[in-house]
Amino acid sequence: MVRDSDVLVREIILENFMSHKYSKIPLKSGLNIISGPNGAGKSSILLGLAVAVGQTYTERSRKLGDLIKRGEKLGRVSLVFNNAARDGKRPIAAIDADSVVLSRYLSRDGNYWHEINGRSVIKAEVTRLLERLALNPDNLLIIMHQNMIDVFGAIDPKEKLKMVEEAVGLKEYRERIIDAMQKLSHAMSEEESIANLLARARETLSYWEDEFKRFERRRELDGKKKDLELEYAWAKFGKQDESVNSIKAGLHELEAELKEIKEDLKKATAQEKSQEAEISELDFEIDSSYQRLIEQERAQAESETQAKLAEDLKVSLEKLRMPEMKTLIQRLDADVARAKTSLKEAGPRAKTHEARLVETKKKIEKTREGYINSKVKIAVLNFRTDLVEGDIKKGQAELRRAKRELDEVEAEALKLGKKVVTNRKPQDVMDELRLVNVQLGTLADVSPDVERMYASYKSTIKELEEKARVAEANRRRALEDLDLRKQKWQDEVNKLLREVKLEYVRMLEKVHATGDVKLTDPQDIEEAGLELSVGFRGAEPQVLNAYTQSGGERTTSLMCFLLSLQRRIKSPLRAIDEFEAHLDPRNRETIMQSIIDSLKGEKTQYVLITPGRLVHIEQVPSVVTVQNVAGTSQAKVAS
């Protein structure tokens, strides 16, 4: 049993709208037939309903200002919704009133606005209100104006399927698939994006890895350089220390040499003095020997003279042969003998003195030679002493300088680090240090941020790899979810079409036709479509289109299909204007009766506009007749 509380729209009110000055059309649950002759203003009622709810098709097809009654500046269409509580809840929960009036104002100046219960609202609020009521005015299956049956028949199978899905409440399955496809697309895009980022990051990491190896090599070389610089500093210290020790050793040698020279000088000086004394003694001895030799020679000469004188005198005396001379001669002989004896003795003595003199001369010459040598040696030793003392002073000065340099080198080395022991020469260390510097020169372009960048990219890659795993898992889940939703959509759509097909075939039998309802491209939701086929008077069913069937056949087939959908359409309000435009009387009567039969006991409001004759309408809940009197339409509820 249909109750008044099941009514959604209580009234349609037209004010200064088209041919209506003021018309109030009450509606009830179930079928509402609006009848009247052509030009009476029937279609204006459906058009007013469409304008009130902001149907896109209506607003695109004509200028709204042209819908205002001629001679008037402002028009209004209103729908009075039943908002009485049902099972404790109001259909429009946000409005605490039993009635909700949705009005659309039309002005000649081009201003159009909506009001809800006298409050001006924007189009978005109207859309939200209709969504709460599950009323979509833009679906052709909900509000069908004149000739829109043909429009529905001519639209693309894909769009036709979408309209059916929306009308029967399967739109959410498509939306879920689209949402899943978007999620999958997003997941794939994200996975691809992450893969691209990962590839670029790995490529970049490869660069930074090579740079990091160069950085590590540079760090290794820097460490080696520091070690070599430290080793070089202490090697210089060691060399300088060796130099200091060498200078010290040289000084010790010079000091020892000086000491030895001084000892030699002392000995030479003593020897010189001894030789000088010996020379003095020898000179004295030579002088004495010369004196004795001279005396001996003088004595010998005297003895010879005496002997000669004695001989001469003896000869002279013997010539005289004077006796008295005999004694004298004897004495003379004795004198001659003595003189000869003296001469005989003086010769050896003279030779002895001469030999001694010669020996003394040789000795003194030798002594003088030794003395001269001693003098020379002393001079040499004094010269060497001066040289060695000069060298010692220079060495001492050099030692002080070397010690200062040693202290400086040690201080510089200590700045670099603790003392290290090395057996290498500074030059050897420096050669290696130069080689290290050359190697470091090839690494001079290494960025100081290498380590941070390398670590950063390694961390980034780990994060991206984890994100890639998550993205892959998300893609798999999204794909699985999409497959499940597609399957669910296919199951629901196939179930719907199976049920509709049975009803469609049953309805076609009443008009002596056969047909089929088929889902095309079911695996691809974007390309899937609804295909209707029909065959009249025993002909094989053909795809329904504008080229195969006549206008009446298409209208009959489409009405049979629409009627097969009736019990499954979720909209609380539906309307159709002059479905019978191309139907012959027999088919019109059959379709009309089918409409009446299919809507018995239905809560859904169905507005049917027809200019044809009404028969068998005893059980129709509401019949409104429209007439045009003197250019103004008048609506009246039939008794």
C-alpha positions in Angstrom: 0.0 0.0 0.0 1.3 3.4 -1.0 1.2 6.0 1.7 1.3 9.8 1.3 4.4 9.8 3.5 6.2 8.0 0.6 5.7 11.1 -1.6 9.0 12.9 -2.4 7.6 15.9 -4.4 4.2 17.1 -3.2 3.8 19.8 -5.7 5.2 21.5 -8.8 4.4 25.2 -8.8 4.8 27.3 -12.0 4.7 31.1 -11.8 5.0 33.2 -14.9 6.6 30.2 -16.5 6.1 29.8 -20.3 2.3 29.6 -20.8 1.5 29.2 -17.1 0.5 32.2 -15.1 0.2 30.2 -11.9 -0.2 26.5 -11.8 0.1 24.1 -8.9 0.5 20.4 -9.9 0.1 18.0 -7.0 2.0 14.7 -7.2 1.4 11.4 -5.5 3.4 8.2 -5.0 3.4 5.9 -8.0 2.2 7.0 -11.5 1.2 10.6 -12.1 -0.3 11.2 -15.6 -0.4 14.7 -17.0 -2.6 14.7 -20.1 -3.9 17.3 -22.4 -3.9 18.3 -26.1 -0.9 19.5 -27.9 0.1 23.1 -27.0 -1.8 23.0 -23.7 1.4 23.4 -21.6 2.0 19.8 -20.5 5.7 19.8 -21.4 6.1 23.1 -19.6 5.4 21.3 -16.3 8.2 18.8 -16.9 10.5 21.6 -18.1 9.7 23.6 -15.0 10.6 20.5 -12.9 13.9 20.2 -14.8 14.7 23.9 -14.5 13.9 23.9 -10.7 16.5 21.1 -10.1 19.0 22.7 -12.5 19.1 20.0 -15.2 22.2 20.7 -17.4 20.5 19.5 -20.5 17.7 22.0 -20.1 20.0 24.9 -19.3 22.2 24.2 -22.3 19.4 23.8 -24.8 17.7 27.1 -24.3 18.0 30.6 -22.8 16.3 30.5 -19.4 15.1 34.1 -19.8 13.0 33.0 -22.8 11.0 30.7 -20.4 9.4 33.6 -18.6 5.8 34.2 -19.6 5.4 36.8 -22.2 4.8 40.3 -20.7 6.4 39.3 -17.3 9.8 40.3 -16.0 10.2 37.5 -13.4 9.3 33.9 -13.3 9.6 31.2 -10.7 9.4 27.4 -10.6 9.2 25.6 -7.3 9.2 22.0 -6.0 7.7 21.3 -2.7 9.5 18.3 -1.1 8.0 16.1 1.6 10.5 16.3 4.5 8.3 14.5 7.1 10.2 12.1 9.3 10.3 8.5 8.1 11.3 6.0 10.7 12.4 8.8 12.9 14.6 10.5 10.2 13.9 13.4 7.8 15.0 12.9 4.2 16.7 16.3 4.4 18.2 16.1 7.9 19.7 19.6 7.8 16.3 21.2 7.5 13.9 20.9 10.5 10.7 21.3 8.6 8.1 18.9 7.1 8.2 20.7 3.8 11.2 22.0 1.8 10.5 24.4 -1.0 13.2 24.5 -3.7 12.6 27.5 -6.0 14.4 28.8 -9.1 13.9 32.4 -10.1 14.3 33.5 -13.7 14.8 37.2 -14.6 14.7 39.0 -18.0 18.0 40.7 -17.2 19.7 37.3 -17.1 19.9 36.8 -13.3 18.9 33.3 -12.1 19.1 32.1 -8.5 17.9 29.4 -6.2 16.1 29.6 -2.9 15.5 26.9 -0.3 12.6 27.8 2.0 13.1 31.4 1.1 16.8 31.4 1.7 19.0 32.2 -1.3 21.5 29.4 -2.0 24.2 28.6 -4.5 24.0 25.9 -7.1 26.4 23.6 -5.1 24.0 23.6 -2.2 21.1 22.6 -4.5 23.3 19.8 -5.9 24.1 18.5 -2.4 20.3 18.6 -1.5 19.5 16.5 -4.6 22.3 14.1 -3.8 20.8 13.5 -0.3 17.5 12.7 -2.1 19.3 10.4 -4.6 17.9 12.5 -7.4 20.2 13.1 -10.4 18.4 15.3 -12.9 21.1 15.0 -15.5 20.5 11.3 -16.1 18.3 10.8 -19.2 16.6 7.8 -17.6 15.4 10.1 -14.8 13.9 13.0 -16.6 13.2 12.4 -20.3 11.9 15.3 -22.3 10.3 15.0 -25.7 12.3 13.0 -28.2 14.9 12.1 -25.5 14.0 8.4 -25.9 15.5 8.7 -29.4 18.4 10.6 -27.8 19.0 7.7 -25.4 18.7 5.2 -28.2 21.3 7.1 -30.2 23.9 7.7 -27.6 27.1 5.8 -27.5 26.8 2.3 -25.9 29.4 3.3 -23.3 27.4 6.3 -22.2 24.2 4.3 -22.3 25.7 1.7 -19.9 26.9 4.5 -17.6 23.4 6.0 -17.5 21.8 2.6 -16.7 24.5 1.9 -14.0 23.7 5.3 -12.4 20.0 4.9 -12.6 19.9 1.4 -11.0 22.5 2.3 -8.3 25.5 0.5 -9.8 27.4 3.8 -10.4 29.4 3.2 -7.2 30.8 0.0 -8.6 32.1 1.9 -11.6 33.3 4.7 -9.4 35.1 2.2 -7.2 36.8 0.7 -10.3 37.7 4.2 -11.5 39.0 5.0 -8.0 40.9 1.7 -8.0 42.2 2.5 -11.5 43.3 5.9 -10.3 44.9 4.3 -7.3 46.6 1.7 -9.5 47.6 4.5 -11.9 48.9 6.5 -9.0 50.6 3.4 -7.6 52.2 2.6 -11.0 53.1 6.3 -11.5 54.5 6.4 -8.0 56.4 3.1 -8.6 57.7 4.3 -11.9 58.6 7.7 -10.4 60.4 5.9 -7.5 62.0 3.6 -10.0 63.2 6.6 -12.1 64.3 8.3 -8.9 66.1 5.2 -7.8 67.8 4.7 -11.2 68.9 8.4 -11.2 69.9 8.1 -7.5 71.9 4.9 -8.3 73.5 6.6 -11.3 74.3 9.6 -9.1 75.5 7.3 -6.3 77.8 5.6 -8.8 79.3 9.0 -9.5 79.6 9.9 -5.8 80.9 6.4 -5.1 83.7 7.0 -7.6 84.2 10.4 -6.0 84.1 8.9 -2.6 86.8 6.5 -3.6 88.9 9.4 -4.8 87.9 11.2 -1.5 89.1 8.2 0.5 92.3 8.1 -1.6 92.7 11.8 -0.9 92.1 11.3 2.8 94.6 8.4 2.7 97.1 10.6 0.9 96.4 13.5 3.3 97.1 11.1 6.2 100.2 9.9 4.4 101.2 13.5 3.7 100.9 14.4 7.3 102.9 11.3 8.3 105.5 12.2 5.7 105.6 15.8 6.8 106.1 14.6 10.4 108.7 12.1 9.3 110.4 14.8 7.1 110.4 17.2 10.0 112.0 14.6 12.4 114.2 13.4 9.6 115.5 17.0 9.3 115.8 17.0 13.0 117.8 13.8 12.9 120.0 15.1 10.1 120.5 18.4 12.0 121.2 16.4 15.1 123.7 14.4 13.2 125.2 17.6 11.9 125.4 18.9 15.5 127.0 15.7 16.6 129.3 15.8 13.6 130.3 19.3 14.5 130.8 18.3 18.1 132.9 15.4 16.9 134.9 17.7 14.6 135.4 20.1 17.5 136.6 17.2 19.7 139.0 16.1 16.9 140.2 19.7 16.5 140.6 20.1 20.2 142.5 16.9 20.4 144.5 17.9 17.4 145.2 21.3 19.0 146.2 19.6 22.2 148.5 17.3 20.2 149.9 20.3 18.3 150.4 22.1 21.5 152.2 19.1 23.0 154.3 18.9 19.8 154.9 22.6 20.0 156.0 22.3 23.5 158.3 19.4 22.6 159.5 21.3 19.6 160.1 24.4 21.6 162.0 22.4 24.2 164.0 20.7 21.5 164.6 24.1 19.9 165.9 25.4 23.1 168.0 22.3 23.6 169.4 22.6 20.1 169.9 26.3 20.6 172.0 25.5 23.7 173.8 22.7 22.0 174.5 25.0 19.0 175.8 27.5 21.5 178.0 24.9 23.1 179.1 23.6 19.7 179.8 27.1 18.6 181.9 27.6 21.7 183.6 24.3 21.1 184.3 25.2 17.5 185.6 28.5 18.7 187.8 26.7 21.2 188.8 24.1 18.6 189.6 26.9 16.2 191.6 28.7 18.9 193.4 25.5 19.9 194.0 24.7 16.2 195.3 28.2 15.6 197.5 27.9 18.7 198.7 24.5 17.6 199.4 25.8 14.1 201.2 28.8 15.6 203.2 26.5 17.9 204.0 24.2 15.0 205.0 27.2 12.9 207.1 28.4 15.7 208.5 24.9 16.2 209.2 24.7 12.5 210.7 28.1 12.5 212.8 27.3 15.5 213.8 24.0 14.0 214.7 25.7 10.8 216.4 28.5 12.6 218.2 25.9 14.7 219.2 24.0 11.5 220.1 27.1 9.8 222.1 28.2 12.8 223.6 24.8 13.1 224.6 24.9 9.5 226.0 28.3 10.0 227.8 27.2 13.1 229.1 24.1 11.5 230.5 26.2 8.8 232.1 28.2 11.4 233.5 25.0 12.9 234.0 26.8 16.0 234.7 24.6 19.0 233.0 26.9 21.2 230.0 26.5 19.0 230.0 22.8 19.6 228.0 23.1 22.8 225.8 25.6 21.1 225.3 23.2 18.2 224.5 20.5 20.5 222.0 22.6 22.2 220.8 23.6 18.8 220.5 19.9 17.9 218.7 19.3 21.1 216.5 22.2 20.2 216.0 20.9 16.7 215.2 17.5 18.1 212.8 19.0 20.5 211.4 21.1 17.8 211.1 18.1 15.5 209.6 16.1 18.3 207.2 19.0 18.9 206.4 19.1 15.3 206.0 15.4 15.2 203.7 15.6 18.1 201.9 18.8 16.9 200.9 17.2 13.6 198.7 14.4 15.1 197.4 16.8 17.7 196.6 19.3 14.9 194.9 16.6 13.0 193.0 15.5 16.0 191.9 19.1 16.6 191.1 19.4 12.9 189.1 16.2 12.9 187.4 17.2 16.1 186.6 20.6 14.5 185.3 18.9 11.4 183.2 16.6 13.5 182.0 19.5 15.6 181.2 21.4 12.4 179.2 18.5 11.1 177.5 18.1 14.5 176.7 21.8 14.6 175.5 21.7 11.1 173.3 18.8 11.9 172.2 20.5 15.1 171.5 23.7 13.2 169.6 21.8 10.6 167.6 20.2 13.4 167.3 23.6 15.0 166.0 25.1 11.8 163.7 22.1 11.4 162.5 22.8 14.9 162.0 26.4 14.1 160.1 25.5 11.0 158.2 22.8 12.9 157.4 25.4 15.6 156.3 27.9 13.0 154.2 25.2 11.3 152.8 24.1 14.7 152.0 27.7 15.5 150.4 28.2 12.1 148.5 24.9 12.6 147.6 26.1 16.1 146.2 29.3 14.7 144.3 27.4 12.0 143.0 24.8 14.4 142.0 27.5 16.9 140.3 29.4 14.1 138.6 26.2 13.0 137.6 25.5 16.6 136.1 29.0 16.8 134.3 28.5 13.5 133.2 25.1 14.7 132.0 26.5 18.0 130.1 29.2 16.1 128.8 26.6 13.6 127.8 24.4 16.6 125.8 27.2 18.2 124.1 28.0 14.8 123.5 24.2 14.3 122.1 23.9 17.8 119.8 26.9 17.2 118.7 25.3 13.9 118.2 22.0 15.7 116.0 23.8 18.3 114.0 25.4 15.6 113.7 22.2 13.6 112.6 20.4 16.8 110.1 23.1 17.6 108.6 22.9 14.1 108.6 19.1 14.3 106.9 19.1 17.7 104.1 21.3 16.2 103.4 18.5 13.7 103.5 15.7 16.3 105.5 13.6 18.7 109.0 12.5 17.7 109.2 9.6 15.3 112.2 7.6 14.6 113.2 7.3 10.9 116.3 5.9 9.3 115.5 7.7 6.0 117.2 10.8 4.8 115.1 14.0 4.6 115.6 14.0 0.8 114.2 10.5 0.5 111.2 11.5 2.5 110.9 14.7 0.5 110.9 12.8 -2.7 108.1 10.6 -1.5 106.3 13.7 -0.2 106.5 15.4 -3.6 105.1 12.2 -5.2 102.2 12.3 -2.7 101.6 16.0 -3.4 101.5 15.3 -7.1 99.0 12.5 -6.5 97.0 14.9 -4.3 97.1 17.4 -7.1 95.2 15.0 -9.3 92.5 14.9 -6.5 92.3 18.6 -5.9 88.9 18.8 -7.5 87.4 16.4 -5.0 84.5 18.2 -3.3 84.6 18.5 0.5 81.0 17.5 0.5 81.7 14.1 -1.1 81.4 12.1 2.1 78.1 13.8 3.1 76.7 13.4 -0.5 77.8 9.8 -0.7 76.2 9.0 2.7 73.2 11.0 1.7 72.7 9.2 -1.5 73.3 5.8 0.1 70.6 6.7 2.7 68.4 8.0 -0.1 68.7 4.8 -2.1 67.9 2.8 1.0 64.8 4.9 1.5 63.9 4.7 -2.2 64.4 1.0 -2.2 62.1 0.7 0.8 59.7 3.0 -1.0 60.0 1.0 -4.1 59.1 -2.2 -2.2 56.2 -0.4 -0.6 55.2 1.0 -4.0 55.4 -2.4 -5.6 53.3 -3.9 -2.8 50.8 -1.0 -3.2 50.7 -1.6 -7.0 50.0 -5.3 -6.4 47.3 -4.5 -3.9 45.8 -1.9 -6.1 45.9 -4.3 -9.1 44.3 -7.0 -6.9 41.7 -4.5 -5.7 41.0 -3.4 -9.2 40.6 -7.0 -10.4 38.2 -7.6 -7.5 36.2 -4.5 -8.2 36.1 -5.2 -11.9 34.9 -8.7 -11.1 32.3 -7.3 -8.7 31.2 -4.8 -11.3 31.0 -7.5 -14.0 29.0 -9.7 -11.7 26.6 -7.0 -10.7 26.2 -5.6 -14.3 25.8 -9.2 -15.7 23.3 -10.0 -13.0 21.4 -6.8 -13.8 21.4 -7.4 -17.5 20.3 -11.0 -17.1 17.3 -9.9 -15.0 16.6 -7.0 -17.3 17.0 -9.2 -20.4 14.3 -11.6 -19.1 11.9 -8.6 -18.5 13.0 -7.0 -21.8 12.2 -10.2 -23.8 8.9 -10.6 -21.9 7.9 -7.0 -22.8 9.0 -7.4 -26.4 6.8 -10.5 -26.7 3.8 -8.3 -26.0 4.6 -6.3 -29.1 5.5 -9.4 -31.1 9.2 -8.9 -31.1 12.3 -10.6 -29.8 15.6 -9.1 -28.6 18.6 -9.2 -26.4 20.5 -7.1 -23.9 24.3 -7.5 -24.1 27.4 -6.2 -22.4 30.2 -5.4 -24.9 33.9 -5.3 -24.0 33.2 -6.5 -20.4 36.9 -6.8 -19.6 37.5 -3.1 -20.3 35.4 -0.8 -18.2 36.4 2.2 -20.2 35.2 0.6 -23.4 32.3 -1.5 -22.0 28.9 -0.6 -23.4 25.3 -1.6 -23.4 24.0 -3.1 -26.6 20.3 -3.6 -27.3 19.0 -5.7 -30.2 15.5 -6.2 -31.4 13.7 -8.1 -34.2 10.0 -7.5 -35.1 7.6 -10.0 -36.6 9.9 -13.0 -36.6 13.0 -11.2 -37.8 16.4 -12.0 -36.3 17.3 -9.4 -33.6 19.6 -6.7 -34.9 21.5 -4.1 -33.0 19.2 -1.2 -32.2 20.2 1.9 -34.2 18.8 4.6 -36.3 19.6 2.8 -39.6 18.1 -0.7 -39.0 14.8 -0.1 -37.2 12.0 2.4 -37.9 11.2 5.2 -35.5 8.3 3.3 -34.0 10.3 0.1 -33.6 13.1 2.0 -31.9 10.7 3.8 -29.6 8.8 0.5 -28.8 12.1 -1.3 -28.1 13.5 1.5 -25.9 10.2 1.8 -23.9 10.3 -2.0 -23.4 13.9 -1.7 -22.2 13.0 1.3 -19.9 10.1 -0.6 -18.5 12.3 -3.6 -17.8 14.5 -1.3 -15.8 11.7 0.4 -13.7 11.8 -1.8 -10.6 15.6 -1.5 -10.5 15.9 2.3 -10.9 16.8 3.9 -7.6 15.7 7.5 -8.2 12.6 8.4 -6.1 11.3 10.6 -9.0 11.2 9.8 -12.7 9.5 11.6 -15.6 8.9 11.0 -19.3 7.3 13.3 -21.9 5.3 11.9 -24.8 6.9 8.4 -25.2 4.4 7.5 -27.9 5.5 10.0 -30.5 6.4 7.2 -33.0 4.2 4.4 -31.8 1.2 3.1 -33.6 -2.1 3.0 -31.5 -1.8 -0.7 -30.7 1.8 -0.5 -29.4 1.0 2.7 -27.6 -1.8 1.0 -25.8 0.4 -2.0 -25.0 3.2 0.2 -23.7 0.8 2.4 -21.7 -0.8 -0.6 -20.1 2.6 -2.0 -19.3 3.6 1.3 -17.6 0.4 1.2 -15.5 0.9 -2.4 -14.6 4.6 -2.0 -13.7 4.0 0.9 -11.4 1.1 -0.6 -9.4 2.0 -0.3 -5.7 5.3 1.5 -6.4 6.5 4.2 -4.0 8.5 5.9 -6.7 6.9 8.9 -8.2 6.6 8.6 -12.0 5.4 11.6 -14.1 4.1 10.6 -17.5 3.1 13.3 -19.9 0.9 12.2 -22.8 -1.4 13.8 -25.3 -3.1 10.6 -26.1 -6.4 9.1 -25.1 -6.5 7.7 -21.6 -8.0 4.2 -21.1 -7.9 1.8 -18.2 -6.6 4.4 -15.7 -8.9 3.6 -12.9 -6.0 2.5 -10.7 -3.7 5.5 -11.6 -3.1 7.5 -8.3 -3.0 10.9 -9.9 -4.2 12.3 -13.2 -3.8 16.0 -14.1 -5.3 17.5 -17.1 -3.9 20.7 -18.7 -5.7 23.0 -21.0 -4.7 26.3 -22.6 -7.4 29.0 -22.1 -6.8 32.3 -23.9 -3.0 31.7 -24.0 -2.7 30.7 -20.4 -2.3 27.1 -19.3 -4.5 25.7 -16.5 -3.8 22.5 -14.7 -6.6 20.5 -13.0 -6.7 17.3 -11.1 -9.0 14.9 -12.8 -11.7 13.3 -10.7 
